[in-house]
C-alpha cells in the first residue's frame, strides 16, 4: 500500500493540509505527502482543491499518489501548497466504506461459506458482493437491514492498524478487501469490535454510530456464486426511506387502509382480481359456446369437409384458441375471426385438414402472418375486417 494512501486511510478526518510540491507536469501533480485518497478498492478518489485549483482525479501509480487537476496550476515543484478535501464527499465515502464492513459482518452470520467478491461506492448507492453459493431468494433484505442497523446504533468501535501480510493471511477470520492491491510486507487491518475484521485500505469512521442509517435496497444473485447487497447510507438512506414511506402512504390512502394494513389489503385485492379473472374466463367461454351454437346451423361444405366460419366479439385470439383447444365436435374445420387491435383469425380442425394451410390461405389473401399446430393455428395483422374474411371463406 503506497505511503500516501495510508496517510489518507490512517487519518481520514484530515481534510486540510499543506505539502511541498514534488513535481508538476501539465495538469499532473505529485506532492511530498498528501491526504487525498487515490481511487482504489471500490472507493472513488477524493474531491477537493490544491491551492484553489479543482482536483479532477487522484490515482496511485507506481507507488505514488498522482493528482490530476482540472486546469494547469500556477505553482511549481518546490512550492508549498494547501490541499482542501471535500469534507462532505470524504464523509460519505467513510460512511459507505465502513458500512461495507458492517454488511460483510452480517454476511458472515447469514452465509455458511463466504468470501469477498467486490465492492463499489456509487454516487447514491453502494454494492457489496459475496462469493457464496447461497441463493439471494433465501436472504430477506429486511433481515440484513435490521442486523446492520443494530450494529450501527450499538456504537461499536472501528479500529485500524498494521499487520504483517503473512500473519494476516494466516488469520482465519481476516477477509482481504484490497481489490487489485497486493501488499508485500504489511497490510492495514480494519476491525469492528466483535463483528468484522478485514484487510482494507479505505477510509473509515471511528465508530459505527457515525455511519448513520443503512437502507438495504436489494439482495440479488448477479452471477454464479455471487450474492450482491445494494444499500444506501446516511442521508441517502434517509431519503430512500422517506420516499418509500411516502409511496406506501399513497398506496394505503388509495386502497382505503393504513400502511400497516397495506400488505393484507393488497393480498385481498389480488385474490379478488384472480376470482374476477376466473369469472371473466368462464363468461368468455360461455360467450364462445353460445356463438358456436349459433353458427352451428350455418356450416357449409368446402373441399368435402364441414366448415364452421364466423366472427366473434369481446375476446382475443388467445382466448379463442384456448376455447377451441378444449372443445370438440363443432365441425371438421372451425374458423373464428375478430379484432384485437387488428383482425385475427383462429383455426381449429380435426386433423384431416391442416390448420396451418388454412392460415396460409387467409394470410396470402389478406396479409399478416401466423401458424401453429396441424389442429390449431392462429393468424394476425390481417388487412381486412372480420366480415371480409368470413365472406372469402364462405363464397
N, C-alpha and C positions, 0 to 999 in steps of 0.2 A: 504494500500500500504506500503510495507516494507520501512524503512527509507533509506536503501542503494539504493533501486530502485529509490526513489525520488531524491537522490543525483545525480544520473546519469541523470535522467529526468530533474531535475531543473537546472543543469549546464552542458548541453550537449556538450558544446565546450571544456570542460576539458578533455584532453586525456593523461595527465601525472600527477601522484600524488605519494605521499609517505604515507604509513599507517603502523600501528603496526599489526603484525600477531596475531590473536586470537587463532587459532588452526590449526594444521596440522595432517591429518590422511591419510597416504599414499600419494596419489595424490590430495586429497581433502583439500582445504584451505579456511578458513574464516578470514576476516580482521576486524579491529575495525571500518573501514569505507572503502568504495570503490566507484569508479566511473564507474566500469564495469556495463553494462546493462544486467540484467538477462533475458533470453528468456521469452517472455510472450506477450499476447495481439496481436499476429500475427507478432511481431518483433523478429528477431533472436538475440541470445546473441552476445555481443561484442566479437571481436577477439583482441588478444594482448599478452602481457607477464607480468609475475610477477618475478622481478629480473632476467630477461632474459629467464625464462622458459615459453614456449608457453602455453597459456590458451586454453584448448580444449573445454570447455563448462562452461557456467555460468547459474545457476538456483536459483530460490528463493524457499527455503524450510523452512517451519515453521517460517517465518518472517526473515530469514537470507539469505544473498546472498552467495551462495556456489560456489567457483571456483574449477573446475576440471582441473588439469594441465596435459600436455602431458606426463610428467615424474615426479617422486618423487623429490621434491626440496631439496636443501641443508639447507635452513633456517628452523627455528623452531618458536614455539609460543614465543612471546615477541620480536622477531626481527623486525626491520624496513625494509620494502621492497619498491621497486619502481614499480609502476604499469604503463605500457605503453599500451595505447589502440590504435588499428589500426585505424589511423585517416581517411584513405580512406574509410574503411567499415563503420565506425561510420557516416561519412558524407553522404554516400549512404543511410544508414538507416534513418538519419534525413530528408533527402530529400524525400525519399519514404513515410515515415510516415506523413510528412506534406502534401505531395501530396494527401494522402488519405482523409484528411480533405477538401482539395480543391475539390476533386472529389465528396465527400459527399455533399458539398455545391451545386454542380451542380445538384445532385440528389434531393436535397430539392426543386429545381426550376423545375425539369422535372417530378417528380412523385407526384401525389396528396396525396397518402398515402405512407409513407416510415418508415423504421426502420433499425437498424444496424444488418446485417446478417452474418458478418465475414470479416476477413482481414488477408492477409498473404504477407509478403515480401519475394520474392524468390531471387535467385542469379541474375537474369536478368530482371525479370518481377514481377509485383505486382498485386494482385487482391483485389477488394473490393466488398462485397456482400451487396445488399439492400434487406430488407424484404419488398416486394411490390408485388401486383398482376399485375403490369404492364407487357406488353409484350415487350421483348427486340427488337422485329422486328419494334416497333414503335419509337425506340431510335436510331438516327443516330450517330455512333461513332464520326464522324467529328464534329457534333454539340457539343458533350461533349468536344472534344479536343479543339475546339475554345473557349468554355466557360472557361475551366480551365486555358488555357494559357493566356487569358486576365487577369485573376486574378493574375497569376504569374508576368506578366510584369507590373501590376499596383502597385507592390511593397507594398502590404498590410502588416501591422504589424501582427506578430504572437505572442500572449501573452499566458503565462501560470501562473496559480495562484491556491491557495487552496480555497475550498468552502465546507461548511458543506454538508454532504450527503443528508440530508432531504431537505435542500434548493435547492440543485442541482436537486433532483428528482421532486421538485415542479415547477422547471423552465421548461416551456413547450417546449422551443427550444433546451434544452441540450439533446444530444444523448449520451448514455453510450457506449463507445467503449473499455471497460475494459476486455472483454473476460471473463475468469473464476475468475478474481479478484473481491472480494466483500468487499470493504472498509466499516468500521463500523462508523467512525466519520467524516472524511473529505475526499474529493476527489479532484484530480487535474483536473482543467479545462484548456483546450486549446481552444483559441479563435482567429479566423482570422477575422479581422475587417470587419463588415458588410457582412460577408459571411457564417461563420460556427462557431458553438460553441458546444464542446463535452467534456465529461469526458474521459480522456485518460492518460495513464501512460507512453507513449513512449517518445522518444527523437525527438526534432523538431528544425528546423531552426528558426531564429528570424524574418525573412521577407520572403514573398512568392517569391521574386525575386531570393533568394538563392536556391530555388528548381531547377531552370533551366527548360528547356523544358519538357513537358509531352507529350508522344506519346500514344494515346489511341489505343490499338491493337484490342479490341473486346468488344462487349456488347452482353451478352447471357443470357439465362434462364437455369441455371444448375440444377434447381429443382423447385418444386412447390412453388410459391410465392417468388421466388428469382430472382433478376437481378444482374448479375455479370459484373463488368467493369474491364478489364485487361489493364494494362498500363506499360510503361517503363518510366524512369525518368532520367534526367540529361544526362551524356554521353551515357548511354544505349539508351535513346530516340533518341539522335542524330544519333547513329549508325543504329538504326532501320529506321529512316527517310532517311538516305543516301542510305541504301540498297534498300529501297522501290523506291527511285528516280532512282537509277541505273537500277532496273528491268523495271521501266516504260520507261526509255530511250531506253533500249534494245528492248523492245516491240515496241516502236514508230519507231525505226530505221528499225526493221524487217518488219513493216507494212507500211513503207514509209510515215510516218506522224510525227507530233510533239507530245510532251507529252500532250499538251493542247487538241489536236485533237484525242487523243488515244481512248477516250470513244466513240466518234462519229464513228471513223473508225471501232472499234470493233463491234458496233451495226450494221454497214453496212455489215460487214463480216458475222455476224450471220444471217442477212436477206438473204444474198447470199447463205449461207450454207443451210438454210431452203428451199429456192427455188430449189437448186440443189438436196436436198433430196427428195423433192416432184417430181421433174423431174425423178430422178432415180427410185422412186417407180412406176411412170407411165410407164417408159420404162420396168421395171421388169414385170409389169402387161401385157404390150404388148407382151413381150417375152414369158410369160407363156401362154397367149392366143394363140399365134402362135404355140407353142409347143403342146398344147391340140388339136388344129385344125389339126395339122399334125398327131397326134396319133389317132384321131377320126376314121380314116379309118382302123385302126389296132386293134380295140377292139376284144375281144374274150369272149366266154361264159364259165363261171366257176360256178359250183353249181347252174346252171339255171339262173344266173344273168349276165348282161353285164358288163365286166371289161375293163377298160382302164388303161394300165400299161406302164410306160416308164420312161426314165431318163431325168433329167433336168440339165442345167449348168448355172453358173453365178448367182445363187440365193441360199439363205439359207433356212432352213426348216421353219422358221417363215414366210418368205415372201411367200413361197408356201402355208402354212396353211392359211394365210390371204387371199390369192387369192381364194383358194378353198372355203373358208367361204362365199365369196360373189358371187361365180359362180355356177349356177345350170345347170343340164341337160347334162353334158358331157357324163355320163354313170351312171349305178347303183352304181358301185364301181370304184373310181379313186385312183390309187396308183402311186405316183411320188417319185422317189429316185434320190439322188445326193450326192455330197460330200461338206462338210464344215468343214475341219479338219479330220472328219471321215464320213463314209457313214451314211446317214439319210434316212428315209422314212416317207412320209406323206400320210395318207389315208383319203379320203372323201367318204361318202356314202349317199344314200337316206334314210337311217334309217332302211331298211329291213335287211341289213347286218350290224352287229355291227363293227364299225371301230376298236374297241379295240381287237376284236377277230382276225382281220387281223394282227394287230401289234403283237399280241401274237404269231401267227403262224410264222411270219417272224423272230422275235427275238428268238423263240425256235430253229429255223434253223440256224440263223447267229449270235446269241448272241446280246448283247446290251440290251436296255430296253426302255420303253416308255408307253404311254397311253394317254387318253383324254376323249372326249365325244363320245357317240354312233355314231354320224355322222361325227366326225372329230378327228383324233388322230395322234400323232407323235411318232417316234422312232428314236433312235440314237445309236452311238457306235457300229454299225454292223461290223463284221469282214469279210466283203466281198465287192467287187466292186459293184457299182450300176447295172452293166450289169448282174451280177450273180443273183441279186435279181429279175430282170426282167425275166431272163431265168427260175428261180424257179417257178414264178407265172404263166408263160405262157406255161410251158411244159404240 
